[in-house]
Amino acid sequence: MSPDRLVKILAYLREYAQQWSKAYEEIAEQVCHAFASIELKDGIGILEADCVDDWMDADNPERCRYRAEDERDYWENILFQGHRVGEIPRFNPCSAITFMDSIGRHFALPYYLLWALQNPDGMVADKLAYALENSYYTDELLLNATQQRALLNAVRFLVEITANTYDDGYYSCINSPWQAAFEHLSQILSDADILPNKNKIFKRPSERASVVFKE
């Protein structure tokens, strides 16, 4: 990714992030570089996806209009609209990913990941975590090794920053809403073994060794 593109993306992330640090920035840069060259081409973008949600046929005039308006070259132009949900017609990130095709999801993945880094507790982050733990959304993602590594690193980081500790005096545990997504991706991505220590992560409540019962 060119320095000019990267500078603009990082500036936007810092401006609207709940919190930001060097660790966040390193993950964001990895995502940016890994997905720098992808394009939407003839895939279903974020605006057209909302039309699909409304059961519009491919030749519906309104759907055709929003398809023409969808960004197809630079995914960060969609990222930069993240703070304007509710202002832009047909711009509904929480539902759109469900109605994209595999090409659309591939193009959308970097800006969804960066939105999740900006606001790990937000509705878009929740939707992405759910999507990345389900085969319906991930089976046809055509990710190269660099993109797989960036995705897994980003999700692992999201597991760590969203981990919750519970302690009621009887037992304590650590859990994250991103754990299931990390486990699913680690299993299905052909190059998952390129990620060092990929299994060093929090476990779900039913599996984790970190549950400690107290007397």
SULRAHU-V547770 format. One record per backbone hydrogen bond with DSSP energy under -0.5 kcal/mol. NH is the residue of the N-H (numbers start at 1). CO is the residue of the C=O. Records with the same first field share a line. If there is no record, write none. Layout:
# SULRAHU-V547770
NH: CO + CO
This chain:
# SULRAHU-V547770
6: 2
7: 3
8: 4
9: 5
10: 6
11: 7
12: 8
13: 9
14: 10
15: 11
16: 12
17: 13
18: 118
25: 21
26: 22
27: 23
28: 24
29: 25
30: 26
31: 27
32: 28
33: 29
34: 30
35: 31
36: 33
38: 35
40: 72
41: 72
43: 40
45: 43
49: 45
50: 46 + 47
51: 47 + 48
52: 48
53: 49
54: 50
55: 52
56: 51
60: 57
64: 60
65: 61
66: 62
67: 63
68: 64
69: 65
70: 66 + 67
75: 73
77: 74
78: 75
79: 75
80: 76
81: 78
82: 79
84: 81
85: 82
86: 91
87: 84
88: 84
89: 87
91: 88
92: 90
95: 92
96: 92
97: 93
98: 95
99: 95 + 96
100: 96 + 97
105: 101
106: 102
107: 103
108: 104
109: 105
110: 106
112: 108
113: 109
114: 110
115: 111
116: 112
117: 113
118: 114
119: 115
122: 119
126: 122
127: 123
128: 124
129: 125
130: 126
131: 127
132: 128
133: 130
134: 131
137: 134
138: 134
139: 135
141: 138
142: 140
143: 141
148: 144
149: 145
150: 146
151: 147
152: 148
153: 149
154: 150
155: 151
156: 152
157: 153
158: 154
159: 155
160: 156
161: 157
162: 158
163: 160
164: 175
166: 173
168: 171
172: 212
173: 166
175: 164
179: 176
182: 178
183: 179
184: 180
185: 181
186: 182
187: 183
188: 184
189: 185
192: 189
194: 191
195: 192
196: 194
198: 195
200: 197
201: 199
207: 204
208: 204
211: 208
212: 172 + 210
213: 211
214: 170
